[in-house]
Amino acid sequence: DAGQLAQQLREQGIIVRYFNKPRINQFLRITVGTDEQNERLVQTLKQDIL
């Protein structure tokens, strides 16, 4: 569930955009600014979320 994943990421200090609207409510928009931020996102998804 994209909304639940967005909440879990927020709890880890990673802000993503969740759209609670029909047809797009299964998606997140993630914008990463630096290599370090990208690595943190990937590691969080691997270890804590997925």
C-alpha distance matrix in Angstrom:
0.0 3.8 5.6 5.4 6.3 8.7 10.2 10.8 12.5 14.4 15.7 17.0 18.7 16.8 16.2 13.9 13.6 10.6 11.9 11.0 13.2 13.5 13.4 11.7 8.6 6.5 8.7 10.0 13.8 15.4 19.1 21.1 24.8 26.5 26.5 26.0 22.9 21.5 22.5 21.0 17.6 17.9 19.3 16.7 13.9 16.3 17.6 15.4 11.7 11.8
3.8 0.0 3.8 5.4 5.0 6.1 8.6 9.8 10.5 12.2 14.2 15.4 16.4 14.1 13.1 10.3 9.9 7.1 8.8 9.0 11.5 12.6 12.2 9.6 6.9 5.1 5.8 6.4 10.1 11.8 15.5 17.8 21.4 23.3 23.7 23.4 20.1 18.8 20.3 18.9 15.3 16.1 17.9 15.4 12.8 15.8 17.4 15.2 11.7 12.3
5.6 3.8 0.0 3.8 5.4 5.1 6.3 8.7 10.0 10.6 12.5 14.5 15.4 13.6 12.2 10.1 9.4 6.3 8.2 7.6 10.9 12.7 13.5 11.0 7.6 7.7 8.4 8.1 11.4 13.1 16.5 18.8 22.2 24.3 25.1 24.4 20.9 20.2 21.8 19.8 16.5 18.0 19.5 16.4 14.5 17.8 18.8 16.0 12.9 14.3
5.4 5.4 3.8 0.0 3.8 5.4 5.1 6.2 8.7 9.8 10.7 12.7 14.4 13.3 12.8 11.5 11.9 9.6 11.9 11.2 14.5 16.1 16.7 14.4 11.0 10.2 11.1 10.6 13.8 14.6 18.1 19.7 23.1 24.7 25.1 24.0 20.7 20.2 21.1 18.8 15.8 17.1 17.9 14.5 12.9 15.8 16.2 13.2 10.2 12.0
6.3 5.0 5.4 3.8 0.0 3.8 5.4 5.0 6.2 8.5 9.8 10.8 12.5 10.7 10.8 9.4 10.7 9.2 12.2 12.7 15.8 17.3 17.2 14.4 11.7 10.1 9.8 8.6 11.6 11.8 15.2 16.5 20.0 21.4 21.5 20.6 17.4 16.5 17.4 15.4 12.2 13.3 14.3 11.2 9.3 12.5 13.3 10.7 7.5 9.3
8.7 6.1 5.1 5.4 3.8 0.0 3.8 5.5 5.2 6.2 8.7 10.0 10.5 8.6 7.6 6.2 7.4 6.5 10.0 11.0 14.4 16.7 16.9 13.6 11.2 10.7 9.5 7.3 9.6 9.8 13.0 14.6 17.8 19.7 20.5 19.6 16.0 15.7 17.3 15.0 11.9 13.9 15.3 12.1 11.0 14.6 15.4 12.8 10.3 12.5
10.2 8.6 6.3 5.1 5.4 3.8 0.0 3.8 5.4 5.0 6.3 8.8 9.8 9.3 8.8 8.9 10.1 9.2 12.3 12.5 16.2 18.7 19.5 16.5 13.6 13.5 13.0 11.0 13.1 13.2 15.9 17.2 20.1 21.8 22.6 21.1 17.7 18.0 19.1 16.3 13.7 16.0 16.5 12.9 12.5 15.9 15.9 12.6 10.7 13.6
10.8 9.8 8.7 6.2 5.0 5.5 3.8 0.0 3.8 5.4 5.1 6.6 9.0 8.7 9.8 10.2 12.4 11.9 15.3 15.7 19.3 21.4 21.7 18.7 15.9 14.9 14.4 12.4 14.5 13.7 16.4 17.0 19.9 21.0 21.2 19.4 16.4 16.5 16.9 14.0 11.7 13.6 13.5 9.8 9.6 12.7 12.2 8.8 7.3 10.7
12.5 10.5 10.0 8.7 6.2 5.2 5.4 3.8 0.0 3.8 5.3 5.0 6.5 5.1 6.7 7.5 10.5 11.0 14.8 16.1 19.5 21.8 21.8 18.4 16.2 15.2 13.7 10.9 12.2 10.7 13.0 13.3 16.2 17.2 17.7 15.9 12.7 13.0 13.8 10.9 8.5 11.0 11.4 7.9 8.2 11.8 11.8 9.2 8.0 11.2
14.4 12.2 10.6 9.8 8.5 6.2 5.0 5.4 3.8 0.0 3.8 5.2 4.9 4.9 5.3 7.4 10.0 10.9 14.5 15.8 19.3 22.1 22.7 19.3 17.0 16.8 15.3 12.3 13.1 11.9 13.7 14.2 16.5 18.0 19.1 17.2 13.8 14.9 16.1 12.9 11.1 14.1 14.5 11.1 11.9 15.4 15.1 12.3 11.5 14.9
15.7 14.2 12.5 10.7 9.8 8.7 6.3 5.1 5.3 3.8 0.0 3.8 5.4 7.3 8.9 11.1 13.7 14.2 17.7 18.5 22.1 24.8 25.5 22.2 19.6 19.2 18.2 15.5 16.6 15.3 17.0 17.0 19.2 20.1 20.9 18.4 15.5 16.8 17.1 13.6 12.5 15.2 14.6 10.9 12.4 15.3 14.1 10.9 11.0 14.7
17.0 15.4 14.5 12.7 10.8 10.0 8.8 6.6 5.0 5.2 3.8 0.0 3.8 5.6 8.6 11.1 14.4 15.5 19.3 20.6 24.1 26.6 26.7 23.4 21.1 20.2 18.7 15.7 16.4 14.3 15.7 14.9 16.9 17.3 17.6 15.0 12.4 13.8 13.7 10.0 9.5 12.2 11.3 7.9 10.2 12.9 11.6 9.0 9.9 13.5
18.7 16.4 15.4 14.4 12.5 10.5 9.8 9.0 6.5 4.9 5.4 3.8 0.0 3.8 6.3 9.7 13.0 14.9 18.6 20.3 23.7 26.5 26.8 23.2 21.3 20.9 18.9 15.5 15.4 13.1 13.8 13.0 14.5 15.3 16.4 13.8 10.9 13.0 13.7 10.2 9.8 13.3 13.0 10.1 12.4 15.4 14.7 12.5 13.1 16.5
16.8 14.1 13.6 13.3 10.7 8.6 9.3 8.7 5.1 4.9 7.3 5.6 3.8 0.0 3.8 6.5 10.2 12.4 16.1 18.2 21.4 24.1 23.9 20.3 18.8 18.1 15.7 12.2 11.9 9.4 10.2 9.8 11.9 13.1 14.2 12.4 8.9 10.3 11.7 8.7 7.2 10.8 11.6 9.0 10.4 13.8 14.1 12.3 12.0 14.9
16.2 13.1 12.2 12.8 10.8 7.6 8.8 9.8 6.7 5.3 8.9 8.6 6.3 3.8 0.0 3.8 7.0 9.6 13.1 15.5 18.5 21.4 21.6 17.8 16.5 16.5 14.0 10.4 9.7 7.9 8.9 9.7 11.9 14.0 15.8 14.6 10.9 12.1 14.3 11.9 9.8 13.3 14.7 12.2 12.9 16.6 17.2 15.2 14.3 16.9
13.9 10.3 10.1 11.5 9.4 6.2 8.9 10.2 7.5 7.4 11.1 11.1 9.7 6.5 3.8 0.0 3.8 6.5 10.0 12.7 15.4 18.2 18.0 14.2 13.2 13.2 10.4 6.7 6.0 5.2 7.3 9.4 12.3 14.9 16.4 16.0 12.2 12.3 14.9 13.2 10.3 13.1 15.3 13.0 12.5 16.3 17.7 15.9 14.0 16.0
13.6 9.9 9.4 11.9 10.7 7.4 10.1 12.4 10.5 10.0 13.7 14.4 13.0 10.2 7.0 3.8 0.0 3.8 6.6 9.7 12.1 15.0 15.1 11.4 10.7 11.5 8.8 5.6 5.0 6.5 8.7 11.8 14.5 17.5 19.3 19.3 15.6 15.4 18.3 16.9 13.8 16.3 18.7 16.5 15.5 19.2 20.8 18.9 16.6 18.3
10.6 7.1 6.3 9.6 9.2 6.5 9.2 11.9 11.0 10.9 14.2 15.5 14.9 12.4 9.6 6.5 3.8 0.0 3.8 6.3 9.1 11.9 12.3 8.8 7.3 8.5 6.8 5.0 6.6 9.1 12.0 15.0 18.1 20.9 22.3 22.3 18.5 18.0 20.6 19.0 15.7 17.7 20.0 17.5 16.0 19.6 21.1 18.9 16.2 17.6
11.9 8.8 8.2 11.9 12.2 10.0 12.3 15.3 14.8 14.5 17.7 19.3 18.6 16.1 13.1 10.0 6.6 3.8 0.0 3.8 5.5 8.6 9.5 6.4 5.5 8.2 7.2 7.1 8.4 11.7 14.3 17.7 20.6 23.7 25.3 25.5 21.8 21.2 23.9 22.6 19.2 21.0 23.5 21.1 19.3 22.8 24.6 22.4 19.4 20.4
11.0 9.0 7.6 11.2 12.7 11.0 12.5 15.7 16.1 15.8 18.5 20.6 20.3 18.2 15.5 12.7 9.7 6.3 3.8 0.0 3.8 7.0 9.1 7.2 4.8 8.3 9.0 9.8 11.9 15.0 17.9 21.1 24.1 27.1 28.5 28.5 24.8 24.2 26.6 25.1 21.6 23.4 25.5 22.8 20.9 24.3 25.8 23.3 20.1 21.2
13.2 11.5 10.9 14.5 15.8 14.4 16.2 19.3 19.5 19.3 22.1 24.1 23.7 21.4 18.5 15.4 12.1 9.1 5.5 3.8 0.0 3.8 6.4 5.8 5.2 9.0 9.9 11.6 13.3 16.8 19.5 23.0 26.0 29.1 30.5 30.9 27.3 26.3 29.0 27.8 24.2 25.7 28.2 25.8 23.6 26.8 28.6 26.4 23.1 23.7
13.5 12.6 12.7 16.1 17.3 16.7 18.7 21.4 21.8 22.1 24.8 26.6 26.5 24.1 21.4 18.2 15.0 11.9 8.6 7.0 3.8 0.0 3.8 5.6 5.8 8.8 10.6 13.2 15.3 18.9 21.8 25.3 28.3 31.3 32.5 33.1 29.6 28.2 30.7 29.8 26.1 27.1 29.7 27.4 24.9 27.8 29.8 27.8 24.3 24.3
13.4 12.2 13.5 16.7 17.2 16.9 19.5 21.7 21.8 22.7 25.5 26.7 26.8 23.9 21.6 18.0 15.1 12.3 9.5 9.1 6.4 3.8 0.0 3.8 5.9 7.5 9.0 12.2 14.1 17.7 20.6 24.0 27.2 30.0 30.9 31.8 28.5 26.7 29.2 28.7 25.0 25.6 28.4 26.5 23.7 26.4 28.8 27.2 23.6 23.2
11.7 9.6 11.0 14.4 14.4 13.6 16.5 18.7 18.4 19.3 22.2 23.4 23.2 20.3 17.8 14.2 11.4 8.8 6.4 7.2 5.8 5.6 3.8 0.0 3.8 5.4 5.7 8.5 10.3 13.9 16.9 20.3 23.5 26.3 27.3 28.1 24.7 23.1 25.7 25.2 21.4 22.2 25.1 23.3 20.6 23.5 25.9 24.3 20.8 20.7
8.6 6.9 7.6 11.0 11.7 11.2 13.6 15.9 16.2 17.0 19.6 21.1 21.3 18.8 16.5 13.2 10.7 7.3 5.5 4.8 5.2 5.8 5.9 3.8 0.0 3.8 5.5 8.0 10.8 14.1 17.4 20.6 23.9 26.6 27.5 27.9 24.4 23.0 25.3 24.2 20.5 21.5 24.0 21.7 19.1 22.1 24.1 22.1 18.6 18.8
6.5 5.1 7.7 10.2 10.1 10.7 13.5 14.9 15.2 16.8 19.2 20.2 20.9 18.1 16.5 13.2 11.5 8.5 8.2 8.3 9.0 8.8 7.5 5.4 3.8 0.0 3.8 7.1 10.5 13.3 16.8 19.6 23.2 25.5 25.9 26.3 23.0 21.3 23.2 22.4 18.6 19.1 21.5 19.5 16.5 19.2 21.4 19.8 16.1 15.8
8.7 5.8 8.4 11.1 9.8 9.5 13.0 14.4 13.7 15.3 18.2 18.7 18.9 15.7 14.0 10.4 8.8 6.8 7.2 9.0 9.9 10.6 9.0 5.7 5.5 3.8 0.0 3.8 6.8 9.7 13.2 16.1 19.6 22.0 22.5 23.2 19.9 18.1 20.4 19.8 16.0 16.7 19.5 17.7 15.0 17.9 20.4 19.0 15.6 15.5
10.0 6.4 8.1 10.6 8.6 7.3 11.0 12.4 10.9 12.3 15.5 15.7 15.5 12.2 10.4 6.7 5.6 5.0 7.1 9.8 11.6 13.2 12.2 8.5 8.0 7.1 3.8 0.0 3.8 6.2 9.8 12.7 16.2 18.6 19.5 19.9 16.5 15.0 17.5 16.8 13.1 14.3 17.2 15.3 13.1 16.5 18.7 17.3 14.3 14.9
13.8 10.1 11.4 13.8 11.6 9.6 13.1 14.5 12.2 13.1 16.6 16.4 15.4 11.9 9.7 6.0 5.0 6.6 8.4 11.9 13.3 15.3 14.1 10.3 10.8 10.5 6.8 3.8 0.0 3.8 6.6 10.0 13.2 16.0 17.3 18.2 14.7 13.5 16.5 16.1 12.7 14.3 17.5 16.0 14.4 17.7 20.1 19.0 16.5 17.2
15.4 11.8 13.1 14.6 11.8 9.8 13.2 13.7 10.7 11.9 15.3 14.3 13.1 9.4 7.9 5.2 6.5 9.1 11.7 15.0 16.8 18.9 17.7 13.9 14.1 13.3 9.7 6.2 3.8 0.0 3.8 6.5 10.0 12.5 13.7 14.4 11.0 9.8 13.0 12.6 9.4 11.3 14.5 13.4 12.3 15.6 17.9 17.1 15.2 16.1
19.1 15.5 16.5 18.1 15.2 13.0 15.9 16.4 13.0 13.7 17.0 15.7 13.8 10.2 8.9 7.3 8.7 12.0 14.3 17.9 19.5 21.8 20.6 16.9 17.4 16.8 13.2 9.8 6.6 3.8 0.0 3.8 6.6 9.7 11.6 12.7 9.5 8.8 12.5 12.6 10.2 12.4 15.5 15.0 14.6 17.6 19.8 19.3 17.9 19.1
21.1 17.8 18.8 19.7 16.5 14.6 17.2 17.0 13.3 14.2 17.0 14.9 13.0 9.8 9.7 9.4 11.8 15.0 17.7 21.1 23.0 25.3 24.0 20.3 20.6 19.6 16.1 12.7 10.0 6.5 3.8 0.0 3.8 6.0 7.9 9.0 6.1 5.7 9.4 9.8 8.4 10.6 13.4 13.5 13.8 16.4 18.4 18.4 17.7 18.9
24.8 21.4 22.2 23.1 20.0 17.8 20.1 19.9 16.2 16.5 19.2 16.9 14.5 11.9 11.9 12.3 14.5 18.1 20.6 24.1 26.0 28.3 27.2 23.5 23.9 23.2 19.6 16.2 13.2 10.0 6.6 3.8 0.0 3.8 7.1 8.4 6.5 7.4 10.8 11.4 11.1 13.3 15.7 16.0 17.0 19.3 21.0 21.2 20.9 22.3
26.5 23.3 24.3 24.7 21.4 19.7 21.8 21.0 17.2 18.0 20.1 17.3 15.3 13.1 14.0 14.9 17.5 20.9 23.7 27.1 29.1 31.3 30.0 26.3 26.6 25.5 22.0 18.6 16.0 12.5 9.7 6.0 3.8 0.0 3.8 5.3 5.2 6.3 8.6 9.9 10.7 12.4 14.3 15.4 16.7 18.5 20.0 20.7 21.0 22.2
26.5 23.7 25.1 25.1 21.5 20.5 22.6 21.2 17.7 19.1 20.9 17.6 16.4 14.2 15.8 16.4 19.3 22.3 25.3 28.5 30.5 32.5 30.9 27.3 27.5 25.9 22.5 19.5 17.3 13.7 11.6 7.9 7.1 3.8 0.0 3.8 5.5 5.1 6.1 8.6 9.9 10.6 12.2 14.1 15.4 16.4 18.1 19.4 19.9 20.7
26.0 23.4 24.4 24.0 20.6 19.6 21.1 19.4 15.9 17.2 18.4 15.0 13.8 12.4 14.6 16.0 19.3 22.3 25.5 28.5 30.9 33.1 31.8 28.1 27.9 26.3 23.2 19.9 18.2 14.4 12.7 9.0 8.4 5.3 3.8 0.0 3.8 5.4 5.1 6.2 8.6 9.9 10.5 12.1 14.2 15.3 16.2 17.3 18.4 19.7
22.9 20.1 20.9 20.7 17.4 16.0 17.7 16.4 12.7 13.8 15.5 12.4 10.9 8.9 10.9 12.2 15.6 18.5 21.8 24.8 27.3 29.6 28.5 24.7 24.4 23.0 19.9 16.5 14.7 11.0 9.5 6.1 6.5 5.2 5.5 3.8 0.0 3.8 5.4 5.1 6.2 8.7 9.9 10.5 12.3 14.2 15.3 15.7 16.3 17.9
21.5 18.8 20.2 20.2 16.5 15.7 18.0 16.5 13.0 14.9 16.8 13.8 13.0 10.3 12.1 12.3 15.4 18.0 21.2 24.2 26.3 28.2 26.7 23.1 23.0 21.3 18.1 15.0 13.5 9.8 8.8 5.7 7.4 6.3 5.1 5.4 3.8 0.0 3.8 5.4 5.1 6.2 8.6 9.9 10.7 12.3 14.2 15.1 15.2 16.1
22.5 20.3 21.8 21.1 17.4 17.3 19.1 16.9 13.8 16.1 17.1 13.7 13.7 11.7 14.3 14.9 18.3 20.6 23.9 26.6 29.0 30.7 29.2 25.7 25.3 23.2 20.4 17.5 16.5 13.0 12.5 9.4 10.8 8.6 6.1 5.1 5.4 3.8 0.0 3.8 5.4 5.1 6.1 8.4 9.9 10.5 12.0 13.6 14.4 15.1
21.0 18.9 19.8 18.8 15.4 15.0 16.3 14.0 10.9 12.9 13.6 10.0 10.2 8.7 11.9 13.2 16.9 19.0 22.6 25.1 27.8 29.8 28.7 25.2 24.2 22.4 19.8 16.8 16.1 12.6 12.6 9.8 11.4 9.9 8.6 6.2 5.1 5.4 3.8 0.0 3.8 5.5 5.2 6.0 8.5 9.9 10.4 11.2 12.4 14.0
17.6 15.3 16.5 15.8 12.2 11.9 13.7 11.7 8.5 11.1 12.5 9.5 9.8 7.2 9.8 10.3 13.8 15.7 19.2 21.6 24.2 26.1 25.0 21.4 20.5 18.6 16.0 13.1 12.7 9.4 10.2 8.4 11.1 10.7 9.9 8.6 6.2 5.1 5.4 3.8 0.0 3.8 5.5 5.1 6.2 8.6 10.1 10.3 10.3 11.7
17.9 16.1 18.0 17.1 13.3 13.9 16.0 13.6 11.0 14.1 15.2 12.2 13.3 10.8 13.3 13.1 16.3 17.7 21.0 23.4 25.7 27.1 25.6 22.2 21.5 19.1 16.7 14.3 14.3 11.3 12.4 10.6 13.3 12.4 10.6 9.9 8.7 6.2 5.1 5.5 3.8 0.0 3.8 5.5 5.2 6.1 8.6 10.0 10.0 10.2
19.3 17.9 19.5 17.9 14.3 15.3 16.5 13.5 11.4 14.5 14.6 11.3 13.0 11.6 14.7 15.3 18.7 20.0 23.5 25.5 28.2 29.7 28.4 25.1 24.0 21.5 19.5 17.2 17.5 14.5 15.5 13.4 15.7 14.3 12.2 10.5 9.9 8.6 6.1 5.2 5.5 3.8 0.0 3.8 5.4 5.1 5.9 7.9 9.3 10.0
16.7 15.4 16.4 14.5 11.2 12.1 12.9 9.8 7.9 11.1 10.9 7.9 10.1 9.0 12.2 13.0 16.5 17.5 21.1 22.8 25.8 27.4 26.5 23.3 21.7 19.5 17.7 15.3 16.0 13.4 15.0 13.5 16.0 15.4 14.1 12.1 10.5 9.9 8.4 6.0 5.1 5.5 3.8 0.0 3.8 5.5 5.4 5.3 6.5 8.5
13.9 12.8 14.5 12.9 9.3 11.0 12.5 9.6 8.2 11.9 12.4 10.2 12.4 10.4 12.9 12.5 15.5 16.0 19.3 20.9 23.6 24.9 23.7 20.6 19.1 16.5 15.0 13.1 14.4 12.3 14.6 13.8 17.0 16.7 15.4 14.2 12.3 10.7 9.9 8.5 6.2 5.2 5.4 3.8 0.0 3.8 5.8 5.8 4.8 5.6
16.3 15.8 17.8 15.8 12.5 14.6 15.9 12.7 11.8 15.4 15.3 12.9 15.4 13.8 16.6 16.3 19.2 19.6 22.8 24.3 26.8 27.8 26.4 23.5 22.1 19.2 17.9 16.5 17.7 15.6 17.6 16.4 19.3 18.5 16.4 15.3 14.2 12.3 10.5 9.9 8.6 6.1 5.1 5.5 3.8 0.0 3.8 6.1 6.3 5.5
17.6 17.4 18.8 16.2 13.3 15.4 15.9 12.2 11.8 15.1 14.1 11.6 14.7 14.1 17.2 17.7 20.8 21.1 24.6 25.8 28.6 29.8 28.8 25.9 24.1 21.4 20.4 18.7 20.1 17.9 19.8 18.4 21.0 20.0 18.1 16.2 15.3 14.2 12.0 10.4 10.1 8.6 5.9 5.4 5.8 3.8 0.0 3.8 6.1 6.7
15.4 15.2 16.0 13.2 10.7 12.8 12.6 8.8 9.2 12.3 10.9 9.0 12.5 12.3 15.2 15.9 18.9 18.9 22.4 23.3 26.4 27.8 27.2 24.3 22.1 19.8 19.0 17.3 19.0 17.1 19.3 18.4 21.2 20.7 19.4 17.3 15.7 15.1 13.6 11.2 10.3 10.0 7.9 5.3 5.8 6.1 3.8 0.0 3.8 6.4
11.7 11.7 12.9 10.2 7.5 10.3 10.7 7.3 8.0 11.5 11.0 9.9 13.1 12.0 14.3 14.0 16.6 16.2 19.4 20.1 23.1 24.3 23.6 20.8 18.6 16.1 15.6 14.3 16.5 15.2 17.9 17.7 20.9 21.0 19.9 18.4 16.3 15.2 14.4 12.4 10.3 10.0 9.3 6.5 4.8 6.3 6.1 3.8 0.0 3.8
11.8 12.3 14.3 12.0 9.3 12.5 13.6 10.7 11.2 14.9 14.7 13.5 16.5 14.9 16.9 16.0 18.3 17.6 20.4 21.2 23.7 24.3 23.2 20.7 18.8 15.8 15.5 14.9 17.2 16.1 19.1 18.9 22.3 22.2 20.7 19.7 17.9 16.1 15.1 14.0 11.7 10.2 10.0 8.5 5.6 5.5 6.7 6.4 3.8 0.0
